[in-house]
Amino acid sequence: MKGLSLVFLLLFVSLSNGAVAPWEIEEIMNKPAPQFTLSDMDGREISLSSFNGKVIIINFWATWCPPCKAEMPSLDSLYREFRNSGLEVIAVSVDRSKDDIKDFLRSRSLEFIILHDKELRVSRDYKVYAYPTSFIIDRKGILREKFIGEVDWLSEEMKRTVKGYLSQ
């Protein structure tokens, strides 16, 4: 009982600090994806709207998050496998410092786009309350799927899901 009380206390404290409640994420599903523009690691501004007509996976992550880092290789492999079929992957880092992201990337060869959401504006628009959180946006720009926690992007289930959206 003490553990459950602690969970409710932590949820109350986080909500009172302006954090998103877990159930709020449902409010944005099956609606047009919130639009945004963020800078990449080279300072170029990238807008979600520049990927209209593609299937997009948006992955919210941070370098301090072990499950986020653990899923990066499978997400990159999925991207490499399906990018020529119309898949785009955008990883949105919520790290405070762009230098932390660059340090993390020095030892990895990731081919998808990495953007920086320093003020957490986009994370709030997407109602992200845990990391990693990922979304699939269909070719019409509608948020169709959400995944909270580490995902094995190379599993047969995930490949089937992505192929389904790519075939639409």
N, C-alpha and C positions, 0 to 999 in steps of 0.2 A: 504494500500500500504506500509505503514511504517513497519508493521509486516512481510510482504513478503520480504522486503529488509533485515530485520534483519535475517530471515531464510537463505537467500542466503549468507549474510555476515558470519554467523556462519558456514555454510557448507564450504565456501571458506577458512576460518581460520582453520577449522579442517582438511581439505584436505592438506593445505599447511604445516601442522604439521606432515604429514606422516600418517594421519588417512585414513581409507578405505572409498571410495565413495559408497553410497548405491547400485549403479548399478553393482559394481565389484563382488558382491556376486554371480551374475548369471554366471560368468566365471568359477566357480568351480562346478556348478551343473551338474548332470548326467555324472560325471567323477569319477575316483577313489578318495576316500576320502584321504586328506593329512594325511600322517602317522606322529605319534608323540609318544614321551615317556615323561611322567611327573610323579612327585612323588605324592603319596597319603598322607593322614594325618599322617601316621606312618613313612614316609620317603621311602617307597618301591617304586621302579620305575615300572610303569605300561605302557605298550605299546599298542596302538590301535591294532596292528597286533595280539596280543594274543587273540582277540575276533573274528578272522576270522570264517566265517560261521554262525555268529549270526546276528540278526537284532539289530542295535545299535542306540540308541537315545543319541546324544551328546547335552548337555545343557550348554551354556555359561552363567554364572551368577556371582553375587557378593553379599556380605552380606549387602552392603549399598544400594541395589536396591530393593525397596518395591515390584514391580511386580515379581521379581525373587523369593523372599521369599514367596510370596503369592501362586505361582504355585508349590512349592516344595511338599506339601502334595499330590496333585493329581498325580504328576509325580511319587512319591514313591508308591502310590496305584496302578498305572498302572504297574509299575515294578513288584510289588508283585503278581499281577494278571497274568502276562504273562512271568515271568522269566523262568518258567519250560517249556515254549514253544519255548524258544530260544531268548528272548529279553534281551538285556543288556542296562543299562542306565549308562552313564558316565557324571557326572556334573563337569564341568571345571570352577573353580573359578578364577576370575581375581583380587582378593583382593591382596593388597600389602603384607599383613602379614598373614602367616599361623595361627598365634594365633587368628586373627579375625575370621577365618573360624572355628577353634576349639571351640571358644566361642559360635558361632552361633549354632554349632552342639550339644553342651552340653544339650540344652533344646529340642532337636528334635531326633526322632528315625527314621533316614533315612537308608534304606538298600542298596541303590545303591552306586556306587563308586564315591568318591569325589577326584578330582585332583586339583593341584595348578599350575596355569600358571602365575607366578609372573612377568615374563618379557613380557607377552602378545604375545609371539612368536606363539603359536598355534592359538590364537584368530586372529592374522594377517593372518596366513595361511588359515584360514577359512573365511576371509574377514568380520569378525564380526564388526559391527559399532554401534550396540545398544544392550542393555541387558534387558531382557534375549533374547537370540537367540538360537534356537534349530535346529538340523538336524536329519533326519533319514537316516541311511546308510543301504542298503539292504545286504542280505547274501553274495553277490559277492563283497562287499566293495565299492559300488557305492553310491555317495551322491544323494538321490532321492527327499527329501523333506526339506524345510526350513520353520521355523516359527519365525517371529520377533515379540517380545512382549509376554505378558503373555498368556499362553495356558491353557485351561481346558482339561487336559489329560484324564479325565474320561467321556468326552462327547461322545455320540454315534459316531459322525463323527471321532474323534481321535481313538477310539477303532476299528472302521471299517478300518481305514487307517493302523493301526499297525497290525491287523489281516491279512490284505491283504499281507503285506510284510512277515509276519511269515508263511503264507501258500505257499510262493514261494520256 
